[in-house]
């Protein structure tokens, strides 16, 4: 596995390379991308970033992964010009989501850069993966909601087609409840002010607020012996902030041993210090997985990795 990191300022590139990043990616203001505005200011800044990244031996990708596009002929022509300009500048890959972008790329006379499928265009099965591979995708960034078991056929297909795969690091991206596209807990989406502290709009801390736990009305009598455990699991999952996540040390090791090629840290708006800290941790985690895998059978290595990662925050490995 190799490490991909986001960046927002040119001054971050050299430290990220030193910290262990193999590739970087960004967005730029004139080109629509997914997120909350953490972008390079203009095309000259992008060109400088490309030159700087390449001088450090880093490949650089550009996010063109806005989910929604509104086009008229003049805007479409301008976007085509910008994409061609970025390609000429030496961007190594474009990260696309909306299928309209694939159509736009087909209108360019030539595209030197590769094409990656963004995780915000969810690819949940091998049939969808095959569709995008036929559209020219050279890497599929798997959606955060997909478990290794569910992704196994996609990974197998990609390996057979020479297409790369990538996952986000499970600790550092998106909602703690897995869905990287959900922003319901942000203030601009909240429509009420809870009268208690703790939790978020979508996962309020009922215990801290003294609110009643979920209960069942008119259950089937046959279910009554099982209701206590079901209600407790429901409460834990949706109310107290302790839901089991799809992404955890076990699933990371399964992605790693299953042959996923890239691991991404992707929060562009983080400070440079936070980016460096997290990329270093990714490097330590990958080294751990590689070292254990090289000395133990797979199942033993998996258990050892889970044990080590479960103690991550207390011992830092």
N, C-alpha and C positions, 0 to 999 in steps of 0.2 A: 504494500500500500504506500501511496505517496500523499503528501499533505497539500491541500489547497487552502489558501486564506484570502479573505476579503481584505481590501484596503481602501482608505478614503483620502489619504494624503501621501504625496510622493516621498516624504521623509520617512514613511513607515516601511518602504520597500527593502532597504538594506537591513534594518533590524529583523524584519520578518524572514529574510533569507538566512540570516545568521541563526535565528531561532529554530529553523528547520523546515520552513515552507519550501515546497518544490514548484508550486504554481501560485499565482494570485489572480484575483478577479475584481472588477469594479463596475460602476455604472457612470454614465456621463450625462450632464444636464439636458442636452438637446434630444437625446434618444430615450424614449419611454422605457421604464424598467419597473419591476415589482419592488415595493418597499415604501419607505417614508422619507424620501428625499436625500438620502446619504449618497451624494453623487459628486464626481469631479465637476468643476465649474464650467468647462467648455472643451471643445475639441483640441485646442493647443495643449491644454493640460493633459488630455489623454495621450497625445503624441509624445509628450515628455515622459509620461509614465511608461509607455511602451519602450522607449529608448532606455530608460533607467532599469526597467525589469530585465530586458534582454542583456544589458551590460552585467547584470548580477546572475545571469544564467537561469532566470525565471521565465516561464511561459506566462502569458497574460490573456485573460478572457474578459469579454465585455458583455454585461447583462443587457439583453434586449427583450426582457421577459415580462413586460407588462401583460396582464391578463386580458385587459380590454383596450382595444384600439378603435378610434373614430377617425375614419379617413375621408378626405375629399381629394380630388386629383392633385391639387397643389401640395398638400401635406404628404401625400404618398410619394410624390416626386422628390420632395425635400428629404424624406426619410431614406429613400434610395441613395441620394447623394451622400448623406451622412454615413450610411453603412459602407458605401464604396470608399469614402474617405478614411474610415476606421480600418478597413481592410488594407488599403494602401499604406496606412501608417504602420502596419505590422502586427495588429492584433492577431493573436494565434487562434482564438476561438470566439464564436458568438454563442451566448446562452439564450435560447429562445423558448417561448411558451406558447403564445397564440399561433394557431396554424396559419393565420394571415401572413405572419413573418416568413414562413417557409415559402409561401407564394411570392413574396417580395424578393427573397433571395434568388428565386428562379429567374427573375427579371434582370438580374445583374449579369453582365457579359462574362464576368469571371469572379469567383470568390476563392481567394487563396486560403482563408481561415477555415478551420473546422467548425462544426455545428454541434452544440450540446443541447440536450433536451432538459429544460428547467424542471425542478421538482414541483413547481406550481402549475405545471401541465401534467397532472397525475398520470403516471403509467403504472397501472395496477396488474397487468397480466402480459404474457408473452405475445399474444395477438396484437395488443396495442404497441408493444415494443417493436414488433416486426414492421408494423405500419410506419413508425417513425424512422426505423432503420432504412426502409425503402425511400423515405423522403430525404435521406442523406445524413442522418444523425450519426456522429462518430462517438458520442458518449451519452449515456442516459444517467441523469442524476435522479436517484430513486426518491420517491416521496417519503416523508417522515412517518407516515402512517403504516408503511409496509413492513411486515416482519420478515426475517430471513427466510422462514419457511414459505411464506407467500411469494417472496422474490426469487426463489431458487430457479424457477423455469426461465425467468427473465435473464438472470445471470448466466445460466447455461446457454441460452440463445445468443446473448451478446458475445460470450467467449467464442462460440462457434462462428460468429460473423466478424470477429475482429473488432468489436465495438466495446469501448471501455464502459465501466460502471463506477458510480460515485455515491457516497452517502454523506449525510451531515453527521457530525459528532453529536451523540445523543445528549451530552450534558450541556451544550452551549448554544442550542438553537431552538427558537420557536417556543410555543406554549409548553409549559411543564406537563401538560396532558397530551402531548404528542403532536397536535395539529399546528403546524407551522404557519398556516394561512389564517388562523383565527386571531383576531385582535379585539375580541369582545370585552376584554378586561381593561382596555385603554380608556382614559377619561372621556375622549370625544365620542365614544360609543355608549357610555353609561347613561341610562335614562332615569336612574333613581340613586338616592344616596342612602345606603344601608345604615340603619341605626345601631350598628355594632362594628367592632373592629375585627380585622383578620379576614383572610381569604380575598377573593375577587368576585366580580359580578357573577361569573359563571360557576365559581366554586366557593360559595360563602362558607365561613367557619361557623357552623351552627352552634357548636359547643361554646365558643367564645361569646356568641351573641345571645345565648340562653334561649335559642329557638327550638321548637320541637323537632325531633328526628322524624324521618319519613315513616309512615305507617300504611298498612294494607287495609282496604275496606272490602268487606264481603268476599273473602277468599274462598276458594274451593276447599271443602273440609279435608280433602286428601293432601293439600299442601300445608296444612297447619303445622305438622311436625317439623317442616323444613323452613318455616317462615323466619324464625329467629336469626338463623345464619344468613339468609338471603337479605333481610332488612339491614343487618350489620354490614354486609359487603356493599350494599347499595349506598349506605350512609358514608362508609369509608371512601368509596369511589367518587361520589358526587358532592360531598359536603365538607369533608375535613381536610382536603388537600393531601391525602395519602394514597391516591390511586396508583396501582401498579402500572408502570409505563411499558409500552411496547418496546421502547428503546432502553436497554440496560446493558450491563457488562456481558451477560450471556448472549444477547442478540448481537452486540458488537463483535464478539469473538466468532459467532456463526457467520456474520458477513465477512469478517476477515478470512476465516478458514475456507469460506465458500468462494473466494476469489475476487471480491470487489477490489477495484484498482485504486480508488482515490477516497480520501477522507477529508471532508471540508469543514472548516470553521467559517461561519458566514455572517457575523453580525457587524456590518459595515460601520455602524454608528458608535461602536465601542471605542474607548480611548486607545491610543497606541500601546500604553502599558498593559491594558487588559488583553489586547490582541497578542502581544508577545508572550504574556504569561500563558495564555491558552494554547498557542501554537507549540510552546515548549512542552506543555503537558500532553498534547497530542503526540509529540515525538517520543516522550517517555512511555506513553501507553502503547504505541506501535512497537517500540523496541522491546517492551515487556512481552507483547503477544508474539513477536518474532522469535525471541530468545526461548520462551517456554515451548513454542511449537517446534523449535529445532531440537529439543532435548527430551520431549515427552510424547507419548501417543496422544492422538487428538482429544479423546475424552478426558484423560488426565490433565492435559494442557488446558482444556476449557475450564475444568473445575479449579485449577490453580489460578488461572487468570481471574475468574470470578471472585475467588477468595482475596486476591491481591487488590483488585479494584474496589471491593466492598470496604476496604480499609483506606481508600485513597485519601480522604480528607483528614484522617487522623495521623497517617504516617507518611503520606506523599511517596509511597512506594520506597 
